[in-house]
Each structure stands twice: as C-alpha cells, then as structure tokens.
Amino acid sequence: MNETLKAIENRYSCRDFKPEMLSEEVLQAIAKAAVQAPSAMNRQPWRIVVVKDQELMQEIEQEGLKTLSDMEDKSAYNRIMERGGKLFYGAPSMIVVPIDSAEYASAMLDCGIVCQNIVLAAESLGVGSVICGLLRTAFAKEERAKEWAARLKFPEGYVLGCSVLLGYANTSKQPHEPDIEKIVVLE
C-alpha cells in the first residue's frame, strides 16, 4: 500500500496528547501542507494560524468550557468532563483556520479540505491530531469572538472556520472501522 493510503487508513482522532511541543520544522511542514490544499477557483479563502502559546490556548479553552457549562443541554459539557475536562485534550499546539466571511459558503468547504490536509500531513509525520470543532464554543459570544480573532491575528473580514489540535499522542487507539456499505458504484 502506498504511503498516502497508509496515512488515510491509520489516522485517528487523538484525544490524549503529550505536553511535548512539536519542532518548528514539523509544524512548518504541516502548515505548508495546509496551504497546498485545493480551493474553489483557487481563491484560497483561508489563513493558517499556528498556535504554540500555551497561555492563550488555556484562556480559549476556559472560555469554551464556560460556554458549554452555561448551555441548557449539558451533554457536550458532560462528555468533555468525562474525558478529563479539557477541550483541547492537552495538545501543545493547534492550527486555527480562519476563513474569508465574504466567501463563507465555499470557504467552509475549502476549510474542511485544509483540515484534511493537516491531519493527513500530521499522520505521515507521526504526529497525533484531531479536528476540533469545539473551538467554536469560545467564539459563541460576539464580543469574545472579536477578541479571540484579534489575538489570533485573523485578517479583517475573516471568521473562525475550524481548528486542528496537534501533538504527539500520549496513548493511541485504532482508527474507526470504515463502513464499506456506504460505497455505491453506478455502472
């Protein structure tokens, strides 16, 4: 099997990271893979923000946990608390992908492609990853969203697309079992 297919087959959502920071070389390789993603009409309506600032990550994580705890439906909050009470699972770094709000519809799809490039590049380099939609909880309040966007250096007119947590896995698990029944072949 070729290396790309191996990375796809072996990738799993890591939710238990070692505190060890990834090297600058590894982070740059992953960031470069991100910007090599295809996009609608090659507009590339994203930016790649590599976050290594642990204090900033902790502040954002606390804001997200507070938002979840304040929600009427506590299921997401309870699930996070059962997993150790950390939105970011102890990851030492993350890549945040802000997108151009003027091109929101296609930008969201393009953002997903960027995130896929990130997790596959990470897997190929022996780095654990998980696409983290929970970052959105920290952006739930408009005033705070503007603050986080400024601190994360989003360009004017950009909004949160998604994020990917990165680090070396503390524990590993098997990738999910693919459901081959979901494949339809028309002849």
C-alpha positions in Angstrom: 0.0 0.0 0.0 1.3 3.5 -0.8 2.2 6.0 1.9 -0.8 8.3 1.3 -3.3 5.4 1.6 -1.5 4.2 4.8 -1.8 7.7 6.3 -5.5 7.8 5.5 -6.1 4.3 6.9 -4.1 4.8 10.1 -5.2 8.3 11.1 -7.5 8.6 14.1 -8.8 11.4 16.3 -6.2 11.7 19.1 -7.7 13.0 22.3 -4.7 12.4 24.6 -1.5 14.4 23.9 1.9 14.5 25.5 2.9 18.1 26.6 6.0 18.0 24.3 6.0 20.8 21.7 6.4 19.8 18.1 9.6 21.1 16.4 9.4 24.2 14.3 10.3 22.0 11.3 7.4 19.6 11.8 4.9 22.5 12.4 6.1 24.3 9.3 5.7 21.1 7.2 2.2 20.6 8.4 1.3 24.3 7.8 2.8 24.1 4.3 0.6 21.0 3.6 -2.4 23.1 4.7 -1.8 25.8 2.2 -1.3 23.3 -0.5 -5.0 22.3 -0.3 -7.2 22.9 -3.3 -9.9 25.5 -3.1 -12.8 26.7 -5.2 -11.5 28.7 -8.2 -8.1 28.7 -6.3 -9.3 31.6 -4.1 -7.7 30.1 -1.0 -10.1 31.9 1.3 -8.2 30.9 4.5 -5.3 31.8 6.7 -3.3 29.3 8.7 -2.6 30.3 12.3 -0.1 28.1 14.1 -0.7 28.4 17.9 2.0 27.4 20.3 1.2 29.9 23.0 0.0 27.7 25.9 -1.4 30.5 27.9 -3.6 31.7 25.0 -4.8 28.1 24.4 -5.7 27.7 28.0 -7.6 31.0 28.0 -9.6 30.0 24.9 -10.2 26.5 26.4 -11.6 28.0 29.6 -13.9 30.3 27.6 -15.2 27.3 25.7 -15.7 25.2 28.8 -17.6 28.1 30.4 -19.9 28.4 27.3 -20.6 24.7 27.4 -21.3 24.7 31.1 -23.8 27.6 30.7 -25.7 25.7 28.0 -29.1 24.3 28.8 -28.2 21.0 27.2 -25.2 19.8 29.3 -24.4 16.7 27.1 -21.4 18.2 25.4 -20.0 19.6 28.6 -20.5 16.3 30.5 -18.8 14.4 27.7 -15.8 16.7 27.9 -15.7 16.5 31.7 -15.8 12.7 31.5 -12.8 12.8 29.2 -10.7 14.8 31.6 -12.2 18.3 31.4 -10.1 19.6 28.6 -11.5 20.9 25.3 -8.1 20.7 23.7 -7.1 17.3 25.3 -3.7 18.6 26.5 -2.5 19.3 22.9 0.6 21.5 23.0 -0.3 23.3 19.7 -3.1 23.8 17.3 -3.7 25.2 13.9 -6.6 27.6 13.6 -8.1 28.2 10.1 -9.9 31.5 9.8 -11.9 32.0 6.6 -13.0 34.9 4.5 -16.5 35.7 5.6 -17.3 37.2 2.2 -16.9 33.8 0.6 -18.4 31.9 3.5 -20.2 29.1 1.6 -17.3 27.9 -0.5 -14.8 28.9 2.2 -16.3 26.4 4.7 -15.9 23.6 2.2 -12.4 24.7 1.5 -11.6 24.9 5.2 -12.6 21.2 5.5 -10.2 20.3 2.8 -7.4 22.3 4.5 -8.1 20.4 7.8 -7.9 17.1 6.0 -4.5 18.1 4.6 -3.4 19.0 8.1 -4.4 15.7 9.7 -3.0 13.6 6.9 0.3 15.5 6.9 0.4 15.1 10.7 -0.2 11.4 10.5 2.5 11.0 7.9 4.9 12.7 10.3 4.0 10.6 13.3 2.0 13.5 14.9 -1.4 13.0 16.6 -4.2 15.2 15.6 -7.9 15.8 16.0 -10.1 18.3 14.1 -11.6 20.4 16.8 -15.0 22.0 16.2 -15.2 22.7 19.9 -13.1 25.8 19.4 -16.4 27.4 18.2 -17.7 27.4 21.8 -15.1 30.0 22.7 -16.3 32.2 19.8 -20.0 31.9 20.8 -20.3 35.4 22.2 -19.8 38.1 19.6 -17.7 40.3 21.8 -15.4 37.5 22.8 -15.2 36.2 19.2 -13.8 39.6 18.2 -11.2 39.4 21.0 -10.1 35.9 20.0 -10.0 36.8 16.4 -7.7 39.8 17.2 -5.5 37.8 19.5 -5.2 35.0 16.8 -4.4 37.7 14.2 -7.3 37.0 11.9 -7.2 39.3 8.9 -10.1 41.9 8.7 -13.3 40.2 7.5 -12.2 36.7 8.5 -14.1 34.4 10.9 -13.4 31.1 12.5 -13.5 28.2 10.1 -12.2 25.3 12.2 -9.1 24.1 14.0 -6.9 21.1 14.4 -5.1 20.1 17.6 -1.6 18.7 17.1 0.9 16.9 19.3 2.5 13.6 20.0 0.0 11.0 21.1 0.2 10.0 24.8 -2.0 7.0 24.1 -3.2 5.6 20.8 -6.3 3.9 19.5 -7.4 2.1 16.4 -8.8 4.2 13.6 -12.6 3.9 13.1 -13.8 0.9 11.1 -14.8 2.2 7.7 -18.3 1.3 6.6 -17.9 -0.2 3.2 -21.7 -0.4 2.8 -21.7 3.4 2.3 -19.9 3.0 -1.1 -22.3 3.0 -4.1 -21.0 2.1 -7.5 -23.1 3.0 -10.6 -22.4 1.2 -13.8 
